[in-house]
Amino acid sequence: MKHTINIEGIKLYGYHGCLEEEAKIGGHYVVDIYMTTDFSEAAKNDDLTKTIDYCAIYEISKTQMARRSNLIEQVCERIYSIIKKEFPAISHLRVKLTKLVPPMNGDVEKVSVEVMD
């Protein structure tokens, strides 16, 4: 059976970007995680160990967002890779990382990247 677990709107602060001020000032980011798995046994037995622990996914996102990178592409790829490694029961994974109000020469609300299989 196929089930999805979505963790949306993980709000974090980070210091990513190619500009010097981004490393000093930082900015607001949002991480969204979409997972396909089979949680039939967890639902049947009410057992957290048989599904994906939301808190663990949050901690992976938080830890990787705390590691500075020039590119959000790299951060997104790290989050994706670690989740795939830590949770082999995930058959499909999509990680979206959004940078709010990026420093650009224009009025841009957000920019995002996604890694998925």
Buried (B, 14 or more C-beta within 10 A) or exposed (E): EEBEBEBEEBEBEBBBBEEEEBEEEBBEBBBBBBBBBBBEEBEEEEEEEBBBEBEEBBEBBBEBBEEBBEEBBBBBBBBBBBBBEEBEEBEEBBBBBBBBEBEEEEEEEEEBBBBEE
